[in-house]
Amino acid sequence: MRVKLGGSILALVLLENGRQIRGRMSQLSINGGLVSLEQPLDEGIRVTVLFHLGLTSIRCRGQMLFPMWATQGCLQPFRFLELSEGSRVGLNRELESLVQGDASQEQEEESE
């Protein structure tokens, strides 16, 4: 299950050299996500990704994948490397909640 967030979730990417890069989460799944950044990061580097989704806070090691240029900046996919079981359960619950919320909102719009 992949959820489109449209940049509504702020994310912090911590590089191994201590540098911090701010971005916005564009898509998210239990395996990783797509973060919008001003400048692309090298493919394959390992980072720590931090973000809050609903009641769940995620701090997890990840690996950056090949970036794609966007209208403003780039979209950089990443995959989680060490997502703890507790974080996985919380993230899955929040993603399911978002999907259910979108489905009920679409039903309301159709009935109007």
Secondary structure, 3 states (H helix, E strand, C coil): CEEEEEEEEEEEEEECCCCEEEEEEEEEECCEEEEEECCCCCCCCEEEEEEEECCEEEEEEEEECCCEECCCCEEEEEEECCCCHHHHHHHHHHHHHHHHHHHHHHHHHHHC
